[in-house]
Structure formats: structure tokens, C-alpha cells
Amino acid sequence: MVNTAAVILLAALAALVIIGLIALAVRLTQRPRNTLIGGGLGPALIEQVLHLKATGQFDQAVILVRGETGLSHRAASRLVRKIHAP
């Protein structure tokens, strides 16, 4: 005979795993990582980033881009590195 306690335990574990996967899927679909929020990169923001980079304030430029776009730190750093003066 099958042990009923083991069956109940496995069913509870399976339910927890399914609930966790559903919660993860909902979280990931709310706002995918590294998507721009708001207006994205406008000419004013690019000008500010270029000024900050020119004065040696790379970290401040990254913080500015993160605040304006909602990008992760890594993505904002990459973006700031790629922005160059024309």
C-alpha cells in the first residue's frame, strides 16, 4: 500500500512548485528587464550624459540613465559607454 503521508507531502510540494512558477511568470511579464520606460532616450538626456562623461562623472551618468529609462545598472553602463559625441 502507498503511504498516504508521502502522497500528501508530494502533492503539497507539487502545488508549491506550480504556484512558484506562476508567480515567477507573472513577475517576468509585468515589466521585462531592461525595457525602456517613459520616453526613452531623448536629445536632452543624451546631452546630459555626454556632459557627465566629459567631466569624468561616469557613475552619475549611469545613475541618470537608470532613473530616466528604468534600465538595470549593467544595461545603463553599457549604454553610457556606447554614447559618443558626434
Short mmCIF file of the C-alpha atoms (twelve columns), coordinates in Angstrom:
data_MODEL
# 
_entry.id   MODEL 
# 
loop_
_atom_site.group_PDB 
_atom_site.id 
_atom_site.type_symbol 
_atom_site.label_atom_id 
_atom_site.label_alt_id 
_atom_site.label_comp_id 
_atom_site.label_asym_id 
_atom_site.label_seq_id 
_atom_site.Cartn_x 
_atom_site.Cartn_y 
_atom_site.Cartn_z 
_atom_site.pdbx_PDB_model_num 
ATOM 1  C CA . MET A 1  0.000  0.000  0.000   1 
ATOM 2  C CA . VAL A 2  1.072  3.517  -0.685  1 
ATOM 3  C CA . ASN A 3  1.945  5.615  2.294   1 
ATOM 4  C CA . THR A 4  -0.715 8.368  2.469   1 
ATOM 5  C CA . ALA A 5  1.601  10.797 4.253   1 
ATOM 6  C CA . ALA A 6  4.109  10.555 1.394   1 
ATOM 7  C CA . VAL A 7  1.381  11.150 -1.194  1 
ATOM 8  C CA . ILE A 8  0.096  14.206 0.661   1 
ATOM 9  C CA . LEU A 9  3.629  15.568 1.024   1 
ATOM 10 C CA . LEU A 10 4.381  15.113 -2.670  1 
ATOM 11 C CA . ALA A 11 1.083  16.746 -3.646  1 
ATOM 12 C CA . ALA A 12 1.826  19.729 -1.409  1 
ATOM 13 C CA . LEU A 13 5.323  20.028 -2.858  1 
ATOM 14 C CA . ALA A 14 3.989  19.889 -6.408  1 
ATOM 15 C CA . ALA A 15 1.418  22.582 -5.570  1 
ATOM 16 C CA . LEU A 16 4.140  24.843 -4.140  1 
ATOM 17 C CA . VAL A 17 6.304  24.403 -7.223  1 
ATOM 18 C CA . ILE A 18 3.398  25.222 -9.545  1 
ATOM 19 C CA . ILE A 19 2.445  28.304 -7.508  1 
ATOM 20 C CA . GLY A 20 6.063  29.453 -7.540  1 
ATOM 21 C CA . LEU A 21 6.316  29.067 -11.302 1 
ATOM 22 C CA . ILE A 22 3.098  31.012 -11.813 1 
ATOM 23 C CA . ALA A 23 4.346  33.813 -9.539  1 
ATOM 24 C CA . LEU A 24 7.636  33.942 -11.444 1 
ATOM 25 C CA . ALA A 25 5.846  34.104 -14.802 1 
ATOM 26 C CA . VAL A 26 3.641  36.957 -13.597 1 
ATOM 27 C CA . ARG A 27 6.641  38.883 -12.306 1 
ATOM 28 C CA . LEU A 28 8.568  38.481 -15.534 1 
ATOM 29 C CA . THR A 29 5.693  39.636 -17.706 1 
ATOM 30 C CA . GLN A 30 4.908  42.772 -15.721 1 
ATOM 31 C CA . ARG A 31 7.933  44.689 -16.992 1 
ATOM 32 C CA . PRO A 32 10.601 42.709 -18.733 1 
ATOM 33 C CA . ARG A 33 14.109 43.509 -17.565 1 
ATOM 34 C CA . ASN A 34 15.978 46.236 -19.417 1 
ATOM 35 C CA . THR A 35 12.999 47.678 -21.228 1 
ATOM 36 C CA . LEU A 36 12.838 51.419 -21.539 1 
ATOM 37 C CA . ILE A 37 10.117 53.153 -19.568 1 
ATOM 38 C CA . GLY A 38 8.860  56.608 -20.322 1 
ATOM 39 C CA . GLY A 39 10.152 58.347 -23.408 1 
ATOM 40 C CA . GLY A 40 13.420 56.522 -23.599 1 
ATOM 41 C CA . LEU A 41 16.495 58.425 -24.744 1 
ATOM 42 C CA . GLY A 42 15.794 61.941 -25.875 1 
ATOM 43 C CA . PRO A 43 18.283 64.521 -27.118 1 
ATOM 44 C CA . ALA A 44 18.301 66.289 -23.722 1 
ATOM 45 C CA . LEU A 45 19.204 63.088 -21.882 1 
ATOM 46 C CA . ILE A 46 21.960 62.257 -24.362 1 
ATOM 47 C CA . GLU A 47 23.357 65.768 -23.961 1 
ATOM 48 C CA . GLN A 48 23.386 65.425 -20.170 1 
ATOM 49 C CA . VAL A 49 25.073 62.023 -20.403 1 
ATOM 50 C CA . LEU A 50 27.733 63.406 -22.745 1 
ATOM 51 C CA . HIS A 51 28.386 66.310 -20.369 1 
ATOM 52 C CA . LEU A 52 28.714 63.993 -17.382 1 
ATOM 53 C CA . LYS A 53 31.057 61.682 -19.288 1 
ATOM 54 C CA . ALA A 54 33.172 64.647 -20.436 1 
ATOM 55 C CA . THR A 55 33.589 65.806 -16.827 1 
ATOM 56 C CA . GLY A 56 34.590 62.336 -15.645 1 
ATOM 57 C CA . GLN A 57 31.324 61.549 -13.865 1 
ATOM 58 C CA . PHE A 58 30.596 58.184 -15.438 1 
ATOM 59 C CA . ASP A 59 28.763 56.828 -12.398 1 
ATOM 60 C CA . GLN A 60 26.489 59.871 -12.273 1 
ATOM 61 C CA . ALA A 61 25.695 59.380 -15.973 1 
ATOM 62 C CA . VAL A 62 24.757 55.745 -15.300 1 
ATOM 63 C CA . ILE A 63 22.526 56.775 -12.390 1 
ATOM 64 C CA . LEU A 64 20.860 59.394 -14.587 1 
ATOM 65 C CA . VAL A 65 20.185 56.868 -17.366 1 
ATOM 66 C CA . ARG A 66 18.841 54.329 -14.867 1 
ATOM 67 C CA . GLY A 67 16.486 56.884 -13.359 1 
ATOM 68 C CA . GLU A 68 15.183 58.100 -16.707 1 
ATOM 69 C CA . THR A 69 14.900 54.777 -18.508 1 
ATOM 70 C CA . GLY A 70 14.442 52.094 -15.868 1 
ATOM 71 C CA . LEU A 71 17.329 50.039 -17.212 1 
ATOM 72 C CA . SER A 72 19.377 47.776 -14.975 1 
ATOM 73 C CA . HIS A 73 22.770 49.005 -13.814 1 
ATOM 74 C CA . ARG A 74 24.587 46.744 -16.260 1 
ATOM 75 C CA . ALA A 75 22.483 47.821 -19.256 1 
ATOM 76 C CA . ALA A 76 22.721 51.508 -18.324 1 
ATOM 77 C CA . SER A 77 26.521 51.222 -18.022 1 
ATOM 78 C CA . ARG A 78 26.733 49.653 -21.467 1 
ATOM 79 C CA . LEU A 79 24.516 52.362 -22.917 1 
ATOM 80 C CA . VAL A 80 26.550 55.168 -21.352 1 
ATOM 81 C CA . ARG A 81 29.755 53.620 -22.723 1 
ATOM 82 C CA . LYS A 82 28.245 53.479 -26.220 1 
ATOM 83 C CA . ILE A 83 27.057 57.108 -26.295 1 
ATOM 84 C CA . HIS A 84 29.692 59.237 -28.007 1 
ATOM 85 C CA . ALA A 85 29.763 62.869 -29.044 1 
ATOM 86 C CA . PRO A 86 29.035 63.363 -32.746 1 
# 
